[in-house]
Amino acid sequence: MKIGIVGGGFMGLTLSHEIAKTNASVKVFESAAHMGGLSTHKDYGPFVWDRFYHVILPTDNYLIGLIEDLDLGDELCWRRSYTGYYVQKKFYSISSSKEFLLFPALNLWDKGMLAFTIFYGSKIKDWKKLEKITVKDWLIKMGGRATYEKFWSPLLLAKLGENHEKVSAVFIWTYIKRLFQARSSAAQKEHMGYLKGGYKTFFDTLQSNLSKKGSEIALNSAVQSVKANPEGGITIICNDKEEYFDKVIFTSPLNVLNKVANQSLFESSKPTAPVEYLGVICLVMITKKSLTPYYVLNIADKEIPFTGVIGMSSLVDLDQTANEHLTYFPKYVSANDAYWQKSDEELTSLFLEGVSKLYPDFDENDIVSTHLHKALKVQPLQVLNYSETIPDVQTKHKDFYILNTSQFVNDTLNNNSVVNHVQKFMTKFKTESNLH
């Protein structure tokens, strides 16, 4: 059996790995020059690492299982990680229970309310009711305004930018469930992980395994059309060539689906409102010296143009980055934000000014190189009643399947969630396709 997958992002590639373990062959069509989508890599000169920042949590059981399935378990490294807050022009570490208790921005009552919010949020099962209230209103209701302003607001700003007041409480519920479980119950310290060589190691190994099993990943291959065959199966037209498949799985975004797939293959309800997407503009800086001791620095200062600092070299061993320090400065913005109108040179200059404000002793002579990365659609904003507003997409052909991240309504968009969704999909797909 021959199966085609449209989209070579993390979801499409995970699917290809699972299918290739059966009696079927698979071909992945990816329009970009690199596989992996938002998880792809970048050649920074002295070393290769992820284009955007990624981390693996001890509770990412589905992702860790996939890594081990690729025989990469020995390449997975765990390190103590540190979290910081920049508030009132000062840096504070909140990387342990003791430091949290000493965090001066919150009084003892506020800290108690914060702890209650986290505990209560981690126990919630019925996420649908959280769609009816904004994350801001829910957090204030649970922990008070002072706790929201001093703790939650900077965290939300770092992850969602100015759009954080639009989203429902579902967002912070998924965040609490995933991130706060990263603390080890014994030491109450955060630990996070990474693969040696970054996600390039993951994708190179996956591609090699596919090749050994007679499957392939076609890069620079933008699909032009997907249509049904009268006698069964699906035809994909790519680079003006037709190719027949017994089954096709479409993992690219809905706007691509509407553009290339024949209307006889699927039906989609009209959304009650356009789905808003959050994008990211991220300056990546390679330096001779360390900028920050924290893996994540949340910033509660609107004078700083980026919404957080990710000190990758506080987590990743320096032998992975040619003994140089790797730091990400992300700013999350909506699709209509004025930042998209600025040139790369303007954005780089603006972000470097922010670095100097944040770190007055920073010497620009320590910069080895800077790189500006952009992604217009990182994740949909989970606004109020999000699950009721997104289009309902259904296939109309027994050989055509759709699986993409726009349908994540009660999950954070991370690679662990993607693997979970793929594995659930495969249970049904293997049965219907008689794969073994």
C-alpha positions, 0 to 999 in steps of 0.5 A: 500500500502506498500512502501520501502525506501532504506537509512535512512539518513535525506532524507529517513526519511523525505520521510518516514514521508510524506508517512506515512501521507497517506494511505500507510505504509513504511519501511526504510532500514538503514545500519548503527546502527543509523538513520539520516546519517550526521545528526545523534547524538553522546553520548558524555557522560554527554549529547547527541548532533549532531555528526557534527555541524548543525544550523537552519536559520530563512529562512529555511522555509521547514525545520521549517515547517517539525519541526512544522509538527512533533509538535516540534515547541515549542522545536525550540530555536532562539538565537543571533549568532556571526561571527568572522574572524581570520586574521593577528593573530587577532580576529575580530567580524563581527556580525553586520553592525557596526562591518562590517564597522569597519572591519580593513582588508577591506577599505571602497571601499572594503566593498562597493564592498563586499556589491555590490557582496552580493546584486547582487548575491542574485538577480541572477536567471539564475544560469546556467551561474555561472557554467561557471566561477570559484568561485574565478574568479567570486568573483574577477570580482565582488568585486576585488582581495583585497576583495576576499583575505581578506574576501571571501577566508577564508570563502571558505577555511573554507567550502571547504578546499583547493578545493575551487578554483575548484568549480564554482560560483554556490556554493557561489551563493547558500551560499549567498542566504541562509546564508546572509538571516539569518540577520534580516532586522530590527536589521541587526543581525544574528539569528540562531536556534536549536532543544532542544536535537539536531537532536536526538529529531527530529529523535526520534519523527519521529520514534515514529510517524512512529511506531504509524502508522504501519511503521518502520525503520530497522537499521543495515539493509544493502540492498543486492539486489533490483529487480522487480517482474514479476507481479508488485512491487519490492522485497528487499533482506536484511539480506538474507530475501526477502520482497515485496513492492508495490513501492520502493524509493532509496535515497542512493548514486549512487555507492550503487544504482549501486551495489544493484539495478538490471539493469532492474530498472534504467539506468544511463549515464556515467559521462564525469568525475568522481564526486569529493566528499568533506569529513570532518575530525572534532575534537569535544571538550568538555571543562569546559570553553568557547573557543570562543564567535563566532558561526562561526570563519573563519580562514585566517591562513594556520598554523592552521590545521582546517578550522574553529571553530564552537562554538556550546555553543555560540548558544546552551544553556548550560543546553543542554550540561550538563553545559559544552562547545561544540566546533567543529573543522572541516577540509574539504578535498578531498578523496585523501588528505593525512589527511585520511592516518593519525591515529585518534591519530595523527589527534587529536594531530595535531588539539590540537596543532592548538587549542593551536596556535589559543588560546595561553591561552588555558589550556588543563586541561579544556578538558573534552573529545575529539572525532574525527569524519570523513565522506568521502563523505559529498557533491559533489564538484560543479566544472565547468559545474557540472550539465552537468557532473553528471550522468543522472539517470532514472528509467525504472520501474513504481514502482521504484523511485530514489531521492538522493542528488547527483542530487542537481545542484543548491542548497547547501546541507543542510536539508532545501534543502532536505525537499524542494526536498522531498516535490516536489517529493511527489507531483508527487509520490502521484499522480502516486501512488494514495496516499491520 
